[in-house]
Amino acid sequence: MPTAGADATRLTKSQQTEPLLVVEGLKTHFATPNGLVKAVDGVSLSVARGKTLGVVGESGSGKTVLSRSIMRLNTAGNVITHGRVSYDGEDLLQESPKEMREIWGVEMAMVFQDPMTSLNPVVRVGRQMTEHIRHHLKVSKSEAAETAIELLRSVRIPEPEARFSNYPHEMSGGMRQRVCIAIALACGPKMLFADEPTTALDVTVQHQILNLLEQQQKDRFMTMIMVTHDLGVVAGRTDEIAVMYAGKIAEKAPTGELFADMRHPYTESLLRSIPKINQPKHTRLAAISGRPPDLINPPSGCAFSPRCPYAQPKCFEQTPPLTAAPAPGHQYACWFPVGSPEGNQAWETNMAAGRLQTLAAAGELNATEDIPATIGGG
Amino acid sequence: MVKVILSRLARLVATILAVTFITFIMTALLPGDPINAILPPDAPRDPEIVAQIREEFGLDDPVLVRYVNWLGNAARLDLGESYVNRGQSVMGEIKNRIPVTAQLAAMAIVFAVVISVPMGVVGAYRQGRAIDQATSAASQIALSVPNFITGIFLIWLFAVKLRWFPASNWNRWDKGIWANFRTAVLPASALALSQMAIFSRLVRSDMIATLQENYILSARAKGLNDRFILLRHALRPSSLSLVTIIGINFGALLGGTVVIETLFALPGLGFRLINAINSRDILMVQGITVFVATVYVVINTLVDVLYAFVDPRIRKG
């Protein structure tokens, strides 16, 4: 098939070992009447060829803006971007709009969150699948149609020939997301962004879509960034995970390492908020107390400190830098990391002082948004 | 689809009945005795002749009876005769004059669409930039100038100064398409200007909303160029309001080209309607009004059907 993904065997040794994507100090700020919204505030990461990076965080943590900034899809007129996004050795932030159009679809593609709104309702699925194939690969209409039907088949849409001439509203949400994936794959991108690809779907369909993405990623040797708010989604399907909070990376580690030895209290809170199947019925959901931070005036010190069960006076004053953990590739930004002697000490201190966030995290108090952002011991 | 069309047709008939009834009652309520229109002003008011005429025109029947009689005739496309010009059938007069008015209205709409759609699209695409400010200001001005002023200006520039087009009069189709077109250009342009302003604002605002949609971002992420996205992805979902307003305004133009027809001395329907009103030619007024109203309703029904072509989601209705 002419649209197959990057072929691992064609690459030289150095190309294979060099990361496909390197992001350095990326900042994306939006100038608004209320002030500068620092949606992404100094993110550095890299993704090796053929690997999958999971970007995890709550709504408003900057993960969607991050993926759009890397792809340069932020269209708002008030956007200010700094830093370096090196893709295959080229700095994307320096490319002209015309050069970006040659990269979009062909080199990198994106699967969006809501398949109900990311397909044009008045254009047949077939044309939405073929227009960029024809544009980028310069093939005839019938060749593009053949490719598209083949793609529909590969994302397991039954009767692809009939579905080809459907309008989006004639399909279910899961099927539309399959179409969106097929569209993203159509020109054989080397890099795929999946921005909350299953958030808008039924739980049963979520699983299928995730499996489909994983399988396509392996088959085509694609590099993938999977953005989600659900640690459960990325747990078994990524090589590395970056946890984002307030536009910064809170913790970053290979997936196994992260779950085995998480250091950041925010990561721990995220994991704790996933309901477990073996919990008794009607167990109260362990929510993270407080609200996501204000990105215009983020809290001083560590942005998570007002909600953190471990927070100590130092956390409210000094921003913790990304620090390397003993395990390779593991970094975290915390003064009192989970599981460390300092962290345990901080927890005990807070429990003794009756810090509400700590009591809530310990399950002794109902975590609500109403717990005030307290400074110090509580 | 058949079911949709049938239900639309039923609604159409009901609307036309309501429209004709209201028009009939309203014209019946007009002050002044129709006799004064039928008899020349200087003719002697001989009670016997008056009674005979009242009998002949059924003026003494109750208004409902007159309406039913009139409706029965109207169903056979007989709208009666002019009170003033005896022997002149209302239907004949409409047939005679509607081509002029319809052509003016259609040309005005076409001119307006051809100019306003690119204007609106560019305005939305370059929202807030100089070109958007300029086109917005231009349409604001176009909207605030009455069309007879535009007409006078067009006559002065293109007829008097440049001598490209005639200042008045009308050539029918049989005199050749170009001869006809030449006489229609200026009045149609005068009518088109305010339409263009309305259309371009609608297209612009709908387009701005459409460009915020997720599917536009998806199209960009596919590497399509902006022109393709604007024309092939954004324009159609942004044209529902335009289609609606075209329907409404075309109907309005059919009855509302009076001023321009008068200014350019064109033998159109609006000109005739004003004439009929001035001379209390009630049957003529009724006939023309009902005709325009009916066309209006029919066009808007067509627009409803057209929606389905613009937006496939409506087809299942």
Interface residues (C-beta under 8 A of the other chain):
Chain A: M71 L73 T75 G77 M100 R101 E102 I103 W104 G105 V106 A109 M110 F112 D114 T117 S118 L119 N120 P121 V122 V123 E131 H132 H135 H136 Y167 H169 C180 I183 C187
Chain B: G128 E213 N214 Y215 L217 S218 A219 R220 A221 K222 G223 L224 N225 F228 R232 H233 R236 P237 V310 D311 P312 R313
